[in-house]
Amino acid sequence: MARRFAHILIVAVLMLMLMLTTGTALAGGPTIRQKVYEKLSRAQEAVEAQEYDKANRLLEDVAKYKDLSPNETAQLYNAFGYTYFNQERYADAAQAYEKV
């Protein structure tokens, strides 16, 4: 039980740190193209509306892009982690955050 709590706490701290940096990057970071920004924003809106399937579909669409920049890739996996965390899929969230 203590191990699971520690795992959840680590994921929560990582999520918080990444959320703090995501807003700045999504707000106009030079290495995020418009089409990627729009899908990531729509995915975030879907998560906030608890429409997790929609969010995952949008993120999977972005993941199919062959030419993602390192920043776009980081933002993508941060969004996956955030989505999984909100679904209480903590192991998946941790794996996504490890890819950031």
N, C-alpha and C positions, 0 to 999 in steps of 0.2 A: 504494500500500500504506500509506504513512504517513497519507494522508488518511482511509482507512478506519479505521485504528487511532485516529486523533483523533476520528472520528465515534463510534466504539464507546466510547471513553473518556468523551466528553461525555455520551452516553446513560447510561453506568454511573453517572457522578457525579450526574446528574439523578435517576436511579432511586433511588440511595441517599438523596439529600436528601428525595425525596418519600416514600420508605418510612418514614423517621424521623418524618415528620409524619402519615402515614396512621394509624399505630397509635393515636395520641392521639385523632384525630378519630373513628375507628371505635370506640374504647373508650367512647364516650359523648358525643361532640360533640352539642350541642343542635340542630344543623341537619340531622342525618341521621335520617330516619325509620326505624322498625323494619324495614319491608319492604325498604327499600334496604340497610340494614345487613346483614340476613340474607343477601340475594343476593350482596352484595359479599364477605361472609365465606365463603360457600359457594364462590364463584369463587376466592378465595384458597386455600382448602383444595384445590380441584381442581388449581390450578397446582402446589401443593406435591406433589400426587400424580401430577404430569405428565399430568393429564387435561385437555389444552388445549382440545379441542373442547367439553367440558362447561363449562369456564371461560368460553369465548367465548360459548356459548349463554346462560349466566347473565348475562353482561355485556350482551349484546344485549337481553335481556329488560329490564334496568334502563334501557338507552338508549331504550327505547320509551315510558317514562314521560314524559308531557308536562309535568309540574309539578316537575321536579327543581330543588332549590335550587342556588345557585352552589357551595356546599360539596359537595353530592351529585354535581354534575357534575364537579367537580375530582377527587373520589375515584373516580368512574367511569373517567375517562380515565387516572388514575394506575394503576388496576387493568388497564386495557387495555394500557398501556405495559409494565407488569410482566409481563403474560401474553405479549405479543409478544417482549419481551426474552428471556424464558426459552425461547422457541421459536427464538431467533436470528434473528428478523425485525426487525432493527435499524432499518431505515427506517420500518417501521410503528410501532415503539416510539417513535422520535423524533417522529413525527407525533402520536401520542397524547399524549406529554408536552408538546408545544407547545400542546395544547388545555387543559392544566391551567392 
